[in-house]
Amino acid sequence: MDSVAKVSEVPNFGKKVVSISGREILLVNVKGTVYALENECPHQGSPLNAAVVKDGYISCPRHGYRFNLTDGRCAEHPEFVLATFPVQLIGDEITVDLG
């Protein structure tokens, strides 16, 4: 697992883009739970750092596709799955495992 940011850098309901091994990963903090997602919508590649996060989903700003923060699934379009990655908080450090 790679340490990528401090928890204090991703405020509640905030987002932060980090680069891990050449990949852009979006960190999202929802009430103290941090999620790590690929920062690119699998539909047409739109960056998700401007996406809306609500009710456990992130919505692509381009076409509104909604992806579950936990598993990356899109109920409305199951053929599109957003890559998600395991996150671990160690003190103030956020670590992400790209696998």
C-alpha positions in Angstrom: 0.0 0.0 0.0 1.2 3.5 -0.9 0.8 6.4 1.4 -0.7 9.1 -0.8 -2.1 11.9 1.3 -3.0 13.0 4.8 -6.6 12.7 6.1 -6.4 16.5 6.8 -5.9 17.2 3.1 -9.3 15.6 2.2 -12.0 17.4 4.2 -15.4 15.9 5.0 -17.3 15.7 1.7 -14.1 16.8 -0.1 -12.1 15.3 -2.9 -8.4 15.2 -3.8 -6.7 13.9 -6.9 -3.4 12.1 -6.3 -1.0 10.3 -8.7 0.0 6.7 -7.9 2.3 4.9 -10.2 1.3 7.2 -13.1 -2.5 6.8 -12.5 -4.8 9.6 -11.3 -6.7 8.4 -8.3 -9.5 10.4 -6.7 -9.8 10.4 -2.9 -13.3 11.1 -1.5 -14.0 11.6 2.2 -17.6 11.0 3.3 -18.1 11.4 7.0 -14.6 10.1 7.8 -14.7 7.2 5.3 -12.2 7.7 2.5 -12.7 6.1 -0.9 -10.2 5.7 -3.7 -11.5 5.7 -7.2 -10.1 6.0 -10.7 -10.4 9.7 -11.7 -11.9 8.9 -15.0 -15.5 7.9 -15.9 -15.5 4.5 -17.7 -18.2 5.8 -20.0 -16.3 8.5 -21.9 -13.2 9.3 -19.8 -14.4 12.5 -18.1 -12.5 13.4 -15.0 -14.5 12.9 -11.8 -12.8 15.5 -9.6 -15.7 17.8 -10.5 -18.3 15.1 -9.8 -21.1 15.4 -7.3 -21.0 13.0 -4.3 -24.3 12.1 -2.7 -26.0 9.2 -0.9 -23.0 6.9 -1.4 -22.6 7.6 -5.1 -20.4 9.8 -7.3 -22.1 11.2 -10.4 -20.1 12.0 -13.6 -20.3 15.7 -14.4 -20.6 15.0 -18.2 -23.6 12.6 -18.5 -24.7 11.9 -14.9 -23.7 8.3 -14.7 -23.8 7.3 -11.0 -21.2 5.0 -9.5 -21.3 3.3 -6.1 -18.4 4.6 -4.0 -17.8 1.2 -2.5 -17.7 -1.1 -5.5 -17.8 1.2 -8.5 -21.0 -0.3 -10.0 -23.4 1.8 -12.1 -26.9 0.4 -11.5 -28.4 2.2 -14.5 -25.6 1.1 -16.9 -24.1 -2.2 -15.5 -21.7 -2.4 -18.4 -19.7 0.5 -16.9 -17.8 -0.1 -13.6 -15.6 2.5 -12.0 -12.3 1.1 -10.7 -12.1 1.3 -6.9 -9.2 0.6 -4.6 -8.8 -0.5 -1.0 -8.0 2.3 1.4 -6.5 2.1 4.9 -6.1 5.0 7.3 -3.0 4.8 9.5 -3.0 7.8 11.9 -3.3 10.8 9.6 -2.0 8.9 6.5 -4.2 7.6 3.7 -2.8 4.5 2.0 -4.2 3.0 -1.2 -3.5 -0.4 -2.7 -3.7 -0.4 -6.5 -3.2 -4.2 -6.4 
